[in-house]
Amino acid sequence: KYHVHISNDFSNGNKLTIHCKSRDDDLGWHVLQVSEEWSWTFRENIYGTTLFWCNLIGENHSASVKVFYMYDTEFLKMCNYKECFWSVRDDGIYLKNDWTASWSLWYDWEH
């Protein structure tokens, strides 16, 4: 099983609206207040091509980003091959390196 966690770490108190899906599953819309987290668990598809992406919308920001993808070894290593932690911040979207417990800026805001 794999796990993805997304947390609202905006510093200004703004809520974060999230819409995540894969080719097979639409996980719906979720609204997070500051410091709240939303997560889900899944198994990879039989082809080994599982991909989840999310639309992230803040008061002054938006981006469409891949939050889980099987085909990138560097990405899977950051998630310790099982659990991905995302932190949505004022200056971008960060991914936690599960080996070092440090955060790396993974995506900039598109708008």
C-alpha angles and dihedrals in degrees: 000000000000129000131204122194125189121188131190105232099163110146096213100063094254120149121239122224116205133189115180132179147152129210088272105031135047108199094192133226123315131183118208126194118214112296093015122125134204123196143171139193128220145156124240117259120256091259095056091237102112112158129175123185132182138203107222118197127185130169093272102012142061136174141164109221141171108243099178130021128163098204099068115080094191091054094047091049091054087056093046086243092286119045129041122196119197125190116197109208140170093262099041148300117306132201121207118233100224092201097055101022088231126130125234127197101244103168135021121216113268095209 
